């Protein structure tokens, strides 16, 4: 693209990924909102439903590297649409379920395969293929759909459950996912419009095993990846699955109030992601990444004192949300520069797999802790300690930045 011109196609792809991630992550995040209804209708235990959340994350973990490699080879156009359609169909059918097996197959496995396709690493790799500069900021805008979408759609799902029941809410939401999935195929493309690094040149024609070996032998991958496993435990595992039940059952707030607080958290996911994306193009990224993990650890201290005032719960949501997805553009930028863009789908897929496995452990740990001691104190303590460890790992990563064009152009 000529100097100074805006690549509108690239920014359209950013907008598509914003909407796709918003819908997909709302589907995944709907489990905490549905727990009370399913507990009342089916008598399911909190441990069983939290185990379902763990299954979702494990399925996503397994699918993410495979999908990432497919994206590296074939591009995102039909992959993203297919993921949305699969998730939408599975969620709609969940609205008709009657058994535990239907819950596990439809909501926890089939839908989760779709979530693994429409995921943060796929969004990061898709957007990075189109932006040579302002890459961090463009990626953060697209991935802000994770928080922005949940802030809008999750309270709507909670409202629909209270007004029309969980079955109708899921059927309608699933149909919406299917429609957006088909539409996304018309707006996406498979082009790569970035300059190639030496790592990229070596991996253009490399096979899967060659690329996999080049990733796993890189010590930077292990430092970032281990911290990201911990990140998954503390965010997708214990907070994202157990925040609503904590607010509802321990703090005593209504389901709508609890879901709204979660929506605030998700909204500030987007705010923190945008700020971190802007800074990732301008500051020492490992230093900022470690600081985010460190501050995240401190926010868990707020939860040891059960909030009896709603504003305290909202304050936690704002602070934790601002530090939640802020790690994504920093990790994506470091992975792209250290390991190369031609393996970024696979690299981020493996990172996300670790994040999801960590989330699965956190989800299960939180459910067992609540069922046995009727408290989340040990859950929050584990989150605090592990987040401190993640900060040390992040600070051990060296900065490495490819030469890029001047930041003045908006996108190409």
Steps between C-alpha positions, in 0.01 A plus 500: 500500500622850415647717773234683700198311366262313728432134424123496552484126434741439787292712737184319385664175607576660838128586534394146402733348760366743762144376445597133461700495823228688686237242411723194545631606840150593617395144418790363701442743788129416522569194719519693831174677414333166425629312805222601739225417248648157428554437870130571559367311196729196499652489851854506360784573744732797469794259458335328203421826323846641574639176357301582187681833492828311527399275208429810289847635568669164435320462166605852407856418606514194276342672201693830515840378366330299225289795393802730526696281260204492258489879511874520423446275197158605364404835652209600728210569261299178525655382827351782707155470342492122553589544867216745559249276321604191698481684832163654412346168400630332816370777730155495337479122547611542863178695550315172438715273722370281782802294615856539627630329186329757279657777709847348463473420129325815379597779738841378616648321197333596173457869582852510647650379171344809344637718782844356430464614139374850587761567765749762606803337331309468174395866522855609585650303211228609255544870573880480519506364143359834376688760710871578476483787748247594766465123519454499877234769489309339210511162673376652824202662326397169343552306820314763702190323369562240771423755770271730306283215375463344843419837655210534256376146445550327836264730697253457212520121539445532877200725432363258239537210745302687766229604250468205261698214656844362422380279213364782286801720585744238371306417185479865392863573586615196306308609191670839521841331498408297192389809307818692585708196405363499145535878468863495617602289200413788267722752681811295579787418265818292515762757397827562684618862468801531729877504460669167565747439783784245465296259712207546262715430194621174651144387577322591175518145362572315824280209603305477823763302691779734391305805613398330824864419578608857425242625751554260790879527494478876557550589869295819457201285411536309828536812714197667343308172477545404866389845612200464267401168658490682833310782331236249392466361854451845653267645233310250284503244782427650838367849424309457173326179616448580868456878518122491438434213747721677756309825459162322500543232768772636729447876474120472470443711190229405249582313181439811290724709727770232490481468121511879464815513714649232275400715203690792654803274541470396135464862389823592675659193341460698179624826654814338641562315175482821295735686731749212508477466121585867456789475747633175351619691193682754718635358827715215634245219471639242748520769768136599443385137478662413834350810660152397385541153654629660823209742529256221419630308801425798723137523383427158652548655844165679452315167484619373838260753650158397372351812340174600667478824305435472128746775416785292648414213268492744208837645606654153481338447161650823368850433635520132410341556161754771416779247568338194344534508120772764522747211478382392155651763264826491698528121470396512134758765419781316677406169338483658154839668535684215671352204311385654169162574342500192276469279808290743701176304460671188633699688768198687633293182473747320727505797737122500510498124558708554812274787606196277456653210695581743780143627483365145518697436819383828649137433412508154657695618804245773567204262469651241735599768753147641511328160529727387785553815708225733366761770455726642230776627735753232402416560135586869523817421699618263226429767238701759692807276544505373142459846348814611686689209343373598153637851548849364570488282187393795285779720632746226395413546130730728295353765274546441127347727242524476123565816306165640392379794296419827673188483716332785318290292256170354612516157351652283234 
